[in-house]
Amino acid sequence: MAGYQPIPGRIEAEDFDTGDNGTSYHDVTAGNSGGQYRDTEDADITATLDAGTGYKISSVSPGEWLEYTVGAASGAYDIDPRVASIASGRRIIIKLDDITLDMVTVPSTGNLDTFSTVTSAGHMIATTEQKILRLEFPDGNVDLNWVEFIQKSGTGE
């Protein structure tokens, strides 16, 4: 669950760091409306039929965020969030140690049970130190299954 997440690799959305609302995550509604997986915290987690562990972050409201403690191998990466949204144009801001790597736009997938992988390409991570990955949802109305960091084998990919 919470704690150190290796990069490269896949980080399940529901495995955000443990801690209080406002410390490891921010959720604007009290309680886990999905009641799944981590029901003692406020982030909304529900079951999913999509690929992964069977859970997703759902019912995301504008301004919510999640944090993950990660350790990354130095190199170039593509970052691939696995998302669902009824509305198009929703965004996820991807930060590493408070530095914005990208703001990805989430397409409409038609419903919250149909997922799509969005690629954010060409990010350099220079050190192997422990870092904080933060995913921010400025618009809400996005469900997140996982985010995958794929290390590129060379330059120019």
Secondary structure, 3 states (H helix, E strand, C coil): CCCEEEECEEEEHHHCCCCCECCCEECCCCCCCCCCCCCCCCCCEEECCCCCCCEEECCCCCCEEEEEEEEECCEEEEEEEEEECCCCCEEEEEEECCEEEEEEEECCCCCCCCCEECCEEEEEECCCCEEEEEEEECCCCCEEEEEEEEECCCCCC
